[in-house]
Every structure is written in C-alpha cells, then in structure tokens.
Amino acid sequence: MKKYFKLISNILLYLAMAMFLITLFVGGIINDRNESEFLAVLIVIPMEIFAAIIGVLLINTKNEIVHRIGHGLTISSFAIGFMCGLMDAEDSVSAILMIVAGSLLILYYIFLLIEYIVNRQEKNLITQAVEWKKLYDDGLITREEYEAKRSEMLK
C-alpha cells in the first residue's frame, strides 16, 4: 500500500511541475495582452521558476536537510504562482493552468499526509507488539493475555 501512495504522490508532484512549466509556454504561445500581464508577474520573479524546478529535484534526495529545503522552495514557488493565478483567473488561461498546478501540489501534500499517518499507525502497532512481547518475556503477563492481545493487534 505504501508503494501506491508513493507512486501516486510522485505522479502528482511531477504533474504539478509539468503544469507549472506548461503555464509559461501557453502564455507565450497565446500572445494575448492578459497572458502577457500574467507572465510579466511570473517573470519579474525569475527566481520563482528556478526555485520551483530546483525544489522538485531536491524533494527526491536522500539527505533530510536538502529534502526539507526542496519542500520549502517548492511550496513557496507554487504559493506565489497560485496567488498570482487567483488574481488573474478571469482573464488568463495561464492563470487557470497555474491554479491547476497549485491544486495538484496541494493533492501531493495531502497524499504525503495520508502516507505519514498510515506509517505512523504501523510503527505504533509494531512498538506495542514489542512492548507486549517484552512483558510476556519478563513474566509480567500470562501467555493467554499475551496471545489475546497479539491476536487483537493482528486484526
């Protein structure tokens, strides 16, 4: 089950980044006044685009500090883009695409939260099983009590 959550969350992350980049291309292709205004806001903040790309790449590293920096860069970049998209959503296709990209990133973090909760529950169950085994080994509970609790935890 953890594999599926990881797979879905990675798909959502990369789809969000793809939509982020597609937003820039669509705005350039349409060449409309409203699109130009929206892109001007994004391009005025050029570090936002680089921060989003670098953030997504850093999220998949093994180093915990670099991983957290990646999340920070990604969230901040997408938050700025999402906010700009909300301001221009009625006039600009690029703004709507940016809102979709931000929404995909929100879904990514919802899946990460679900994965975290599931992992935490599994670790808690394992810890309880080890504690009950230790109580049984130390002679503080009977075999019947241990087996009853063990079968209850395995359900």
C-alpha positions as CSV (number, residue, x, y, z in Angstrom):
1,M,0.0,0.0,0.0
2,K,2.9,2.3,0.8
3,K,4.2,1.8,-2.8
4,Y,0.9,3.0,-4.2
5,F,0.8,6.2,-2.1
6,K,4.4,6.9,-3.0
7,L,3.7,6.3,-6.7
8,I,0.6,8.5,-6.7
9,S,2.2,11.3,-4.7
10,N,5.2,11.3,-7.1
11,I,2.9,11.4,-10.1
12,L,1.0,14.4,-8.6
13,L,4.3,16.2,-7.9
14,Y,5.6,15.8,-11.4
15,L,2.2,16.7,-12.9
16,A,2.2,19.9,-10.8
17,M,5.7,20.8,-12.1
18,A,4.7,20.0,-15.7
19,M,1.6,22.2,-15.4
20,F,3.8,24.9,-13.9
21,L,6.1,24.8,-16.9
22,I,3.2,24.5,-19.4
23,T,1.7,27.6,-17.9
24,L,4.8,29.5,-19.1
25,F,4.7,28.1,-22.6
26,V,0.9,28.6,-23.1
27,G,1.2,32.2,-22.0
28,G,4.0,32.7,-24.5
29,I,2.2,30.9,-27.4
30,I,-1.2,32.7,-26.9
31,N,0.5,36.1,-27.1
32,D,-2.5,38.0,-25.6
33,R,-2.4,41.1,-23.5
34,N,-3.9,39.3,-20.5
35,E,-1.4,36.4,-20.9
36,S,1.4,38.9,-21.2
37,E,0.4,40.6,-18.0
38,F,0.2,37.4,-16.1
39,L,3.6,36.1,-17.4
40,A,5.2,39.5,-16.6
41,V,4.3,39.0,-13.0
42,L,5.9,35.5,-13.0
43,I,8.9,36.6,-15.0
44,V,9.5,39.6,-12.7
45,I,10.2,37.0,-10.1
46,P,12.6,34.8,-12.1
47,M,13.8,33.0,-9.0
48,E,10.3,31.6,-8.6
49,I,10.6,29.5,-11.7
50,F,14.1,28.3,-10.8
51,A,13.1,27.7,-7.2
52,A,10.2,25.5,-8.3
53,I,12.4,23.4,-10.6
54,I,15.2,23.0,-8.1
55,G,12.7,22.4,-5.2
56,V,11.1,19.5,-7.1
57,L,14.5,18.0,-7.8
58,L,15.6,18.4,-4.2
59,I,12.5,16.7,-2.8
60,N,13.7,13.3,-4.1
61,T,17.1,13.4,-2.4
62,K,18.0,11.1,0.5
63,N,19.6,13.9,2.6
64,E,16.9,15.0,5.0
65,I,18.0,18.7,5.2
66,V,18.2,19.0,1.4
67,H,14.8,17.2,1.2
68,R,13.2,19.8,3.5
69,I,14.8,22.7,1.6
70,G,13.3,21.2,-1.6
71,H,9.8,21.2,0.0
72,G,10.3,24.9,1.1
73,L,11.4,26.0,-2.3
74,T,8.5,24.2,-4.0
75,I,5.8,25.4,-1.6
76,S,6.9,29.0,-1.8
77,S,7.2,29.0,-5.6
78,F,3.8,27.4,-6.1
79,A,2.2,29.6,-3.5
80,I,3.4,32.7,-5.3
81,G,2.2,31.3,-8.7
82,F,-1.1,30.1,-7.2
83,M,-1.7,33.6,-5.7
84,C,-0.9,35.3,-9.0
85,G,-3.2,32.8,-10.8
86,L,-6.1,33.6,-8.4
87,M,-5.7,37.3,-9.1
88,D,-5.8,36.9,-13.0
89,A,-8.0,33.8,-13.3
90,E,-10.9,35.6,-15.0
91,D,-8.8,36.9,-17.9
92,S,-5.9,34.5,-18.4
93,V,-5.6,30.8,-19.5
94,S,-2.1,30.7,-18.0
95,A,-3.5,31.8,-14.6
96,I,-6.0,29.0,-14.7
97,L,-3.3,26.5,-15.5
98,M,-1.3,27.9,-12.6
99,I,-4.2,27.3,-10.3
100,V,-4.4,23.7,-11.6
101,A,-0.7,23.3,-10.9
102,G,-1.1,24.6,-7.4
103,S,-4.1,22.3,-6.8
104,L,-2.1,19.3,-7.9
105,L,0.7,20.3,-5.5
106,I,-1.9,20.5,-2.7
107,L,-3.1,17.0,-3.6
108,Y,0.5,15.8,-3.5
109,Y,0.8,17.1,0.1
110,I,-2.5,15.5,1.1
111,F,-1.2,12.2,-0.1
112,L,2.1,12.7,1.8
113,L,0.0,13.4,4.9
114,I,-2.1,10.2,4.4
115,E,1.2,8.2,3.9
116,Y,2.6,9.7,7.1
117,I,-0.5,8.8,9.1
118,V,-0.5,5.2,7.8
119,N,3.2,4.8,8.5
120,R,2.8,6.2,12.0
121,Q,0.0,3.8,12.8
122,E,2.1,0.9,11.6
123,K,5.1,1.9,13.7
124,N,2.8,2.4,16.7
125,L,1.4,-1.1,16.2
126,I,4.9,-2.6,16.0
127,T,6.0,-0.8,19.1
128,Q,3.0,-2.1,21.0
129,A,3.7,-5.6,19.9
130,V,7.3,-5.4,21.0
131,E,6.3,-4.0,24.4
132,W,3.7,-6.8,25.0
133,K,6.3,-9.4,24.0
134,K,8.8,-7.9,26.5
135,L,6.1,-8.0,29.2
136,Y,5.5,-11.7,28.4
137,D,9.2,-12.5,28.4
138,D,9.7,-10.8,31.7
139,G,6.9,-12.8,33.2
140,L,4.6,-9.9,34.0
141,I,1.7,-11.2,31.9
142,T,0.5,-14.8,31.2
143,R,0.7,-16.5,27.8
144,E,-3.1,-16.3,27.4
145,E,-3.0,-12.5,28.0
146,Y,-0.2,-12.1,25.5
147,E,-1.9,-14.3,22.9
148,A,-5.2,-12.4,23.3
149,K,-3.5,-9.0,22.9
150,R,-1.4,-10.3,20.0
151,S,-4.4,-11.6,18.1
152,E,-6.3,-8.4,18.8
153,M,-3.4,-6.3,17.3
154,L,-3.2,-8.5,14.2
155,K,-6.8,-7.9,13.3
